[in-house]
Amino acid sequence: MDWAGPHEEANEPSDLDKWLTLHKITNLCSTLLLNGFFTLDVVLEIDGQDLDAMKITLPGDWKCILVAISKSKALQQPPSSPPLPLLPQPPSLHPLLHFLG
């Protein structure tokens, strides 16, 4: 399948082509291209309003593309740093607190 955008070689699959295939939503390719979504970066910004504007109305199609977008965005996030270890609390400096504890 050739889904190359305007700046891509027709014989090489685009990132969008690979992404659609990976997420098993190649059925949406022509709709995306006809509506100007030629690159994966642009597709990853799609929201419900865009899907409405493209006349994508089947709930299954909505779910598939929005889940695929969500997963892809999550993978693009830099890994969060591990939480810092808790340091032991120093003993209280007030002598009466030792008796109350």
Secondary structure, 3 states (H helix, E strand, C coil): CCCCCCCCCCCCCCHHHHHHHHCCCHHHHHHHHHCCCCCHHHHCCCCHHHHHHCCCCCHHHHHHHHHHHHHHHHHHCCCCCCCCCCCCCCCCCCHHHHHHC
